[in-house]
Amino acid sequence: MEAILADYVRSSVRQFMHANAIFHCERLCAEFPSEVNLQLLASCYLQNNQAYCAYHILKGTQMAQSRYLFALSCFKMDLLKEAEAALCPANEPSSEVPNGAAGHFLLGLVYRYTDRKTCAICHFKLALSLDPLLWSAYDELCVLGAAEDAGAVFGEAAAICIQKQYLHHASAWQNSLVFEEDPSVTSSKNISADDVSPRQLKQLSSNNVREVSGNCQGMTVSARSVVQPPNGGSNHLSFYNTPSPMTTQYLCAAPPPLHRNVLPNVSNTNSLAAESSPRSTVNSTIQAPRRKFVDEGKLRKISGRLFSDSGPRRSTRLTAEAGANTGSNAASNAENGTSNTSKYLGNSKFSSAALRSVTLRKVSNWANENFDDGMKNEVIDGCRPIIGSGALPSGDSKTLDQGTAVVSGGVANNSKLLSCAGEIVGLLRLFGEGYRLSCMYKCQDALEAYSKLPHKHYNTGWVLSQVGKTYFELVDYLEADRAFSLARRVSPYSLEGMDIYSTVLYHLKEDMKLSYLAQELISTDRLAPQSWCAMGNCYSLQKDHETALKNFHRAVQLDSKFAYAHTLCGHEYVALEEFDNGIKSYQSALRIDLRHYKSLYGLGMVYLRQEKFEFAEHHFRLAFSVNPCSSIIMSYLGTALHALKRSNEALEMMERAISADRKNPLPMYQKANILVSLDCFENALEVLEELKEYAPRESSIYALMGMIYKRCNMHDKAMLHFGLALDLKPSATDVATIKAAMEKLHVPDEIEDSF
């Protein structure tokens, strides 16, 4: 009864019937109270976005996976101290972090959001060393500015680690498929109706109902023994310990038995094997519910970033022939498995020209055509997915021979497997280098790195969004718009980077496109902060700052850790001249991400407007240390230095800003202002003449030239340039200033420093 209920709960969760799963799991816990069953119930609640329920269920539990799930629920509820205490108990300083790489990743997040950057980096690196495919850990390291070169992280050592993990866990899985000849062992195995295809159930029902029901009634295996790994190790709940709190992290709280049952009726088994249908090639063994090889949450994350859907998608279940009678049957099974090897492992060839893309495929489900997709095994370039987060144990007696590895009844050459792992690592190396460079704001280098990706991966939503963000940092809004538009076309359901895209459209003053984007995002996901950021930018473009502020606050409510939403709130407060609230919003963003230079820049602008030039210089320097390639930050840093009477330093900074971006008119204009204050009128006029080529319709340029000609007593030229400035329709404030200068044209020593 316990096994049937537990299996049904997991099946309901796989089919996203969370309320049904919770109901039956409560019955399970009432009938068979155990910590393992509580884990399953907590997992159901976490799947249903009810972290508070999982929190109360698991509070005070001691098992490793219980601590991990409890910490996960604490993290979702923003109870970071309790999450840390669950992962690292104070009374057990030497205890290991539960759940391997996933546990270290979660602990790294806790440390990051409690302002312990060094500890966070340490645990992210440790998680990445345990699981080289844990992209989320490398992502966090890039965001923190502590990522190593992608070539060092995703190198040969990572490929070997992946290979060892694959061999170890594939061996463990294969051993779980070998039928025990000892009747006492066989009788302890569990049977589940989910493991039999409809055809098998139909043919076996008449002869085997009594045997199956008898086995189910006679089961005395405790819930704890059901989830024990085959090697008697610690109670890790999935082969693949992954970082993200997604489906499998919750679902695998109580995995099914690893062994499969042998039906007593051998004659029916043989009749099934003799069918001519392709699906009949599956062994007639009633198979226990399979453990997931790949965490679905991580797989979705990796597939969204790394894999395209260009290849055929098929899925399969592991199969093994039932040879319960004689050793010859077992030998024939092995032979049949070997003959199938070429279909999955032997036909994979690699291109020698460029790094071949890694496609994600699902192989057809022979065992049960209606089996849920969430439990299907994935195949990567003909190889089974890499499973497990730890290296191969040195003392493992099940280590395979150096030449071959038994995988799903077949034999895979280790060199081929290493080559396959090398391809995956090579692809991650390209992604990692581009993302690392973009997080370091080395935008041109990042674009070159992304351009090296294969076309099928470059033309995916995630990559195009990253390219759009990179162009945004380069202040090339037209190219950013183009990249984001392509990303929307490729992945209209994805919200990756859409907050930045809305800001791009804001700067381009594309009010119609911005309005359409905001409506699309809201209709796609009303609970995503990106959607409300786009809506806020839409109102901000229409100068409705109060409504924009409400939308940005809504984004903050939906995700309090979304730093950009806090920054946009700060921008709106500054537009409303509520500087104190603006400072608080910027500081909130910096508590989430110390390297969020947009908030540092916003603080610098507030202090500059308040004429607190020392504070302004400090924050502009911090922003410059994060993003040393931004000509805008350099320009305002130079402005702050000039206000502090450090004109030589200001000029040097303006030169750097001009060199960084020749198309940005701001540093050239500020340089001319500084030269005017130093009475270098000729040099200032040269700079302004050059600037007119880049911004011919900027009224402030002509107004400043008029002021220079006035100081040089060249009144005719001064009047001409004042008139040109007025013709370009400047703002009301500038109009008043220009007219005042024209009225005092012949009054000596009346000089305006800047406009």
N, C-alpha and C positions, 0 to 999 in steps of 0.2 A: 504493500500500500504506500509506504513512504517513497519508494523509488518511483512508482507510477505518478504520484502527486508532484514530486520534485521535477520529474521529466516534463509533465504537462505544464507546470509553471514556466519552465524554460521555453517550452514550445510556444506558449502564449506571448511571452516577451519577444521572442523572435518574430512573431506575427504582429507585434505592436498592439496587442490586446492587453494593455497594462492593468486596467481595472479588473479584468478577469484573472490575470496573473496574481494580483494582490489578494483577491478574494480567496483563491485556492491556496496561496502560500500561507495565509493566515490559518486556514484549516490544517495545513501541514504542520505549522509551528504549534498549534493547539494539540494535535494528536501526537506529534513527535518533537517535543521541545529539545532543541539542541542549538548550539552556537552556529553550526554550519547552516541550519535551516533559517536562523535569524539573518545570516549573511544574505541568503537568497531573498528573503523578504525585504531587507534593506536595499538590495540591488534593484528590486522591482520598484520601490519607491523612488530611488535615484533616477531610474529610467523614466518615471512619470513626473520628473521635476519636483519631487517632494522631498528635498534634502532634509528638511526639519524632521520628517518622520524617521528617516534613516538615522539621523542624529540621536533621537531618543531610543530607538531600538538597540543601537550598538554601543551606547554609552556604558562604559564599565567592562566591556568585553576585552579578552586578552589575546585571542588568536591573531596571528600576523595579518591575515586578510581582513579580519574584523577591524583591526587598527587602521588598515589602509582605507577601507570604505568609510570608517568613522572620520578619518582625517579629510577624506574627499568631501563628505557632507559638511564638515566644519569649514572647509575652504569655500564651498558654495555659499555658506551662510556668513562668510566674512569673519569667522571666529578663528583667526589665524594662530593665536596662542594655543588654543586647544588642538588645532591641527598639528602644530609642531610637537606638542606634548604626546599626541598619539603616535606620531612617527618616531619620535626620540624620547622615550619615557625617562623622566628625571631619575627615577629609582633604578633604572637599568641603563647606565651610560654606555655599556659595552654591547647592547643589543643591536642587531642589524636592522636597517631600515626595511620595512616589509615591501614585498612585491617588486624587488629588484630595481631595474631601471625606472619603472613607473613610479616607485616610491621615492627614489632620489629626485626625479623630475618634480614631483609634487612638493617635496621638501624645498627644492630650489625655488619654486614659485612662492612658497611661504616666506622664505628668507628675502626674496626680492621685494615683496610687498611690505616687509617690515624693515626696510632700509638696511639690510645686511648684504651688501652687494658681493663682498668677498666670499661669504659662505654660499650665496646663491650660485656664483660662478663655479665654485668647487663642486657642488652637487650636480650642476648641469653637465660639467665635464665628466664627472663620474658616471652619470646616466648614459652619456654618449659613448663612453668607453665600454660599458656593459652591453650597449645596443647601438652599433654603428648606424643603424637605419632609423634611429630616433631623431628625425628631422626637427621635431619641436624643441629639443634641447639645443640644437645648433641655432635655431631661430632665436631662442632667448639669449644665447651668448652673443649673437650678432646685435640684438637690440641693446644689450648691455655694453657693447663695444669691446667685448673680451674674446671674440671668436678668433681662433687660430686660422692660419691659412688653410683653405679648403683642401689643398693638396696634402697637407699633413694629417688632417682629420680623416679624410676619405682616401686613404692611401692603401698600399698593399697590406698593411697590418689589419685594416678594417675588413678587407676582402677575406683574409685568412680567418678572422674572427667570425665572419658570417658563415664561412664554409664549415668551421668547427661546430657552430651552433646548429647548422642544418644537419650535419652528419649525426650529431648527438641526439637531437630530437627526432630526426627521421628514423634513427635506429630504435629509439624508445617506442615510437609509434609502430614500427614494423614488428617489434617484439610483442606489442600488445595485440597484434593481429594473428600471431602464431597460436594455434589451438593447443591447449594443454591436453595431454593424453591421460593425465591423472583425473579420474572421475570426481574425486573430492574437490579438486580445483574448479572443474567445469561446473559442478552443481552450485557453486557460490556466485556464479555470474548472473547478471540481471538481464531481463528481457523487457523490451519496450515495444509497444505497437507502432511507434513512430518510425522504427528502424526497418520495417518490412514494407516493401512496395505493395500497391494495391493488387498487382497480379499475384505476388507471393501470398498475400493474405487470403486471396480467393482460393488458391490451390491448396494451401496448407490448413485452412480452417477446419475442414472435415476430419482430418486425421490428427491434428496437433493441438486442438483447443484444450483438451484435457491436460496434455503435457505442459502447455504454456501456463494455463491457470494454476496447475499444480506447482510449477516452479515459482510463480508469483506469490502464491499463498505461503510457500515454504521458505521464502527469503527471510533471513534473519540478520542480514548485513546491516550494520548500524549506519547512520548518516555520515558519521565521521569516516568510516572505512570506505564509503563510496567515493570520497574525494581524495583519497590518498594517492599520491603519484606512484607509478610502478616501481620506482627505485627506493621507495620508502623515505624520500627526502621531505623537505619542508612543504607545507601546504600552500604552494603557489597555485593560484586558481586558473591559470591559463598557461599554455606553453609559451605564449608570446607576451611577455610583460611589457606593456606599452604605456606611453606617458599620458595620453589624453583621457579625461574622464568621460569616455564615450561608451557605446553600446556594450562591448565585450567586457570592459572593466566591471560593469555592473552585472552583466549576465552570467559571467563565469564564476560567480561566487560559490556555486556548488556544482562542479562539472560532473558529467556522467561517468559511469565506470569505463575503464580503459580496455577491458577485455570484452570479447564478444562470445556469445553463446553458440553452442552447437546443438542443433535440433536432434532429438532422439530418432526421428524418422528419417533415415538416410535415403530411403528409396525415393521419397518426394524431393529430396535435395538433388539427387542425380537427375530426376526428370526435369527439374527446373534448369539445370545446367545444360541440358540438351536442347533447349529451345533455339530456334534459328534467329530470333529477334536480336538486334544488337544489345538491347538491355538485358537479355537473358544471359549474357556473358558474365554478369555479376554473380558472385557466389551466392548461393541460396541461404547462407548463414543469416540468422536474425541478428542484426548488428545493433549494438548499443548506441545511444545517442552520441554523436561524434563531438569531440572537443574541437574548439576552433583553433585552427593553425595560426591564423592571423587575426589580430584584434581589429574588429570592424572600424572602430573609431580611428585607429592609426591608419588603417588601410585607406579609409576615405580621405584622410588628410594627405597621405602620400600620393594617392591616385589623383587627387585634385591638383597636386603640384607637379607630379613627376610623370604621370602616365596619361596617355591619350586613349581615346576609345577607337582608335583606328583599327585595331586587331579584332578578330572575332571573339565574342565573349561566350565561353562555355563553362560548365562546372561539372565536377565529378565527385564521387565519394570513393574513399579507399575501399577496395574489395579484396577479398582473399578466398580462395576455394576451400571448402570444408573437406579435410582429409582425416576424418575421425577413425577410419577403419584400419588402414595400413600405411606403412611408411612410403609405399609406392605412390599413394595418392598425394602425400605431401611433396614427394619429388616432382610429380607432374604439375603440382601447383606452382612450385618454384620455376619450373621450365616455362609454364604459361606466362608467369610474371615476367620472366626474362624476355620472352618474345614480344611483350608489349612495351619494352623499355624504349625502343626506337621511336615510338609514337610520342613519348613525352620528354625523353632526354636525349636520344641519339640524333635527332634531326636538327638540332639547334646549331646553326652555323653563324659565324660572326664575320662582319665586314672588316676588312683590313684598312679601308680608307679613313672613314670617320667613325666616331663612337656610335655604335648602333643603339637606337632607342630601345628601351625596355618596355614591352607591351604587357598589359595585364589581361589575361584571358581566363575564362571559366570553361571547364571541360564538362561536357554534357553529363547530367545527373542520371547515371544508369540505375542506381539502387532504388531511388524513389523519385519519380518525375515531379511529384508535388512537394518535395522537401523544400523547406524555406531557404531562400537565397542567402540569408544571414549566416547559415552554417555551411555553405558550400566551400570547398577547398579551392583556393586560387592557384593558378599556374603562371609562373613568370618565365617567359621564354623557354617553355618546355620543362622547366624545373619546378618542383614543388616550392611553396613559399618558405622563406627562412623563418624558423621558429625558435623561440627561446631567446633570453637576453643575457645568458651567461656563457662563458667559454666552456669548452668540453672538459669535464672533470678528468684530472690526471689519472685517477685510479679507477676509472669506469671500466668494468669488465666487459661492457657491451660495445666497446670501441670497434669500429669496423676495420677491415684490412686497408692498407695504404692504397691499394689499387682501385678498389671498388667499394660502393656503398649500396646496401639493399634499401630500395625505396619503393614502397607500394608494389611489392612483388617483382621489382625490376632491379637492374644493376646499373649504377651510374658511375662513370669514370670520374675520379677525383679531379683530374686536370680539367675536365669539361665543367665540373661544378665550380671550380675555382675561377675559370674563365667567365662563367655566368655571373658569379658574385662580383668579379672584377668589372663587368659591364655596368652592373647596378651602382657600384661605388664610383665608377668613372662618370656616370650620369649625375650622381649626387655631387661629385666634385665640381662639375660645371655649374649646377644650380647654386651650390654653396658659395663658390667664389663670386658669382654675380650678386648674390644677396648680401654677402659680407661687404663687398665694395659699396653697394648702395647704402647700407647702414652706416658706413664710414663716410658717406656723401662724396665718394669719388665717382661722380656720376658718369663721366665719359668712359672710365675704365669699366664701370658696371655695365654700361650699354654694350661695350665690346665683348664682355664676358657672356652676356645674354645672347649676343648674336652668334656665338659659337654653338648654341644649342641646336639640335636637329629641328627641322621645320615642324614636325608633328608635335614637339614639345614647346617650341617657341610660340606657336599659334594656339596656346591654351589660355584660359581665362586668367590663371594666376600669374603666368609670366608676362602677359600683356599688361596686366594691372601694375606689376612691378616696373615695367618699362614706362608706363604712364607716370608713376610716382617719380621715377628718375628724371623724366623730362620736366615734371613739375618743380623739382628741386633746381633744375637748370633754368627756371623761369621761361621755359619754352612751352607756353601754354597751348599753342596750336598743335605741336607734336604730341603733347600730353593728351589733348582732346582726341586726336586721331587714335592713339594707342588705347585709351579707355573706351572709345566707341567700338573698336574691334573686340575688346574684351567683353563688352556688353553683347555684341553680336554672337560671340563664341559661347559665352556662358551667361545668358540673360537671367539665370536664377541666382548667380553668385553676387554677393555684396562686397567682395574683396576690393578695397580701394575706392569704393563709391563715395565715401566721405571726401576723399581728396579730389575725385572727379567733380563733385559739386562745387568745390572751391575753385577748380580750374575754370568751370563755366561762370562762376561768380566774377573772376578776374577778366574773363573775356566778355562779360556783360551779355551773355547769351541767356536772356531771361526766359525765352520760350523753351529752349532746350533744358534749362535748369528746372523749370516748372514741370515739364514732362518727365524728367528723370526722377524728381521727388515723388510725383504721383505713382510712377512705376515701382519705386522702391517701397513705398508705403503699402501698395497692393501686394507686393511680394512678401514682405515681412514687416508687420507693424511693431514687432518687438525687437527689432534690430536698431542699435544706436546710429548706424550709418544712414538709415532711412530718415531719421529725425534731424540729423546733421544736414542732409540735403534739403529738407524742408526749411530748416532755419536759414540756410544760405539763400534760399529762394526769397524769403521775406526780407532778409538783410539787403539783398540787391534792390528791393523795392523801397528801401529806407524805413521799413517798419521794424525798427530794432526791438521794440518791446515784444512783439509776436515772435520775432526770431529768437529772442532770449528764452521765451517759453518753450520753444521747440528744442533748443539746445539743452535746457534743463530736463526735458523729457528724455533725451538721449543719455544724460548723466544718471537719471533714475533707473533706466533700463540696464545700464552697465556702469557702475561707479568706477571701474578700472579703465574706462575708455578715455585716455588722456586728451585726445584731440577734442572731444566734446567739452571738456573743462576749458581748454584753450579758446575755443570758439565763444564760450560764455564770457570769457575775459575780454575778447575783442568787442563783443556787443556792449558790455558794461563801459568800456572805454569810449565807444561811440556815443553812449548816453551820458558820458562824463561822470560816471560813478566809479571813480578811480579806486576807491578802497575795496569795493566788491570785485573790481577787475583784478586787483592784486591777489585777493583771496582765491579767485578762480585759477589764476596762473600758478599759484603756489600749490593748489590741489593737484594740478596736472603734473607738477614736478615731484610731488610725493609719490605719484604712480610711476613716473619715468624721469629719472634725473637727467637723461640725455634728450629730453623733449625740448629742442632748442627754440621752437616756436613760442613756447611760454617764456623762456629766458629773454627772447627778443621782445615779447609783449611787455614784460616787466621793465626792460630797458626803455621802451618807448614811453611808458607811463612816467617813469622817473625823469625822462628827458623833458616831457611836457610840464612836469612839476618843477623843473629847473633844479632837480637834485642830481647834478651832473656826476658826482662821485658814484652814487648808486647806479646811475645809468651806465657809466663806463664799466663797472663791475659786472653787470648782467650781460652787457654786450660782449665782454671778454669771455664770459662763460659760454655764451652762445657760439662765439667764434672758435672756442676750443673744441666744441662738439662738431661744428660744421665749418671747417676752415676754408671752404671753397665758395661760400656765399658772398657775392659782391654786395648784397643789400646789408648784411650784418657788418661787413667791413665799412660800408659807407656811414652807417649810423654810429659805429664805434669811432670813426674819424670825426664825425660831428660832435660827439661827446668830448673827445680829446680837444677839439678846437674850442669848445665852450669852456674847457678848463685851462685855456691859454697855452696849450701845448701844440702849437701850430706845426712845428716840424714833424712831430709824430703823426699828427693828423694828415699832413700832406703825404707822408710815407704810406699810411694806411689807404689813402685815396688812390695812390698809384697802384697798390696791390689790388684794390677793388676794380680799377679800370682794366688791369691786365687779366683779371679773372673773368670779366664779362664786358667785352667791348660794346655790346648792344644795350647795356644798361646805362641810361642817361644820368641817373642819380649821382654816382660818384664823380662824374665829370663836372656836373653842376656844382656840387659841394666843393670840389677842388677850386673852381673859379671863385666861389665865395671866399674861401680861405686866402687865395691870392689877392683878392680885393682888400681883405682886412690887412694884408701885409704890404699894401700899396704897390703891388706888382700888376699894374693895370694892363700892360701890353701882353704879358703872359696869360692873364685872365681872358683878354679878348681873343687870343689865339685858341684857348680851350673852348670858348663859347662858339667861335666860328666852326670849329670841328664838331661841336655838339649839335649845331643846327643841321648837319647832315644826317644825324641819327634821329633827331626829334624836331622836324621842321615846323610843327604846329604846336609847340609848347610855348605858351605866352610868357612864362617866367624867365625864359632865356632872353627874350627881347627886352623884358623889363629890366633885367640885370645889366644888359648891355647899355640900355638907356641911362642907368645910374652911373655906370663907368664913364660914359661920354660926358655926362653932366659934371662929374668930378674933374674931368680933363678940360672943362670949359668948351666942349664941342657941342653947343646947344642945339644946332640944327640936327646933327645925328642923334642926339639924345631925344629930341622931339619925334623924329622919325621912328625910332625904335619903341618909344612909348605908344605911339599910334598903332604900330604893328601889333604890339602886345594887346591893346584893347580890341583890335579887329578879330583876334583869335578867341574872343569871348571867355575871358578868365572868370574865376569865381568872384562873388560879390566882394569878398574881402580884398582880393587882389585888385579889383577895379578901383576901390576906394583908395588903396595905397598908390596906385599908378597915377590917378588923377591928382592926388595930393602932391606927388613929385612933379607933375607937370605944372601945377600952380606955383610951385616954389623953384621953378627951373633956374631963375636968375638969382636966387637967394644963395649966397655962399655958405659953405660948411654945413649944408643940409644933405646929408648922405644917408641913404638907407643901406644897411649892410646886406640884407637879403629879403627875399619875398617868400 
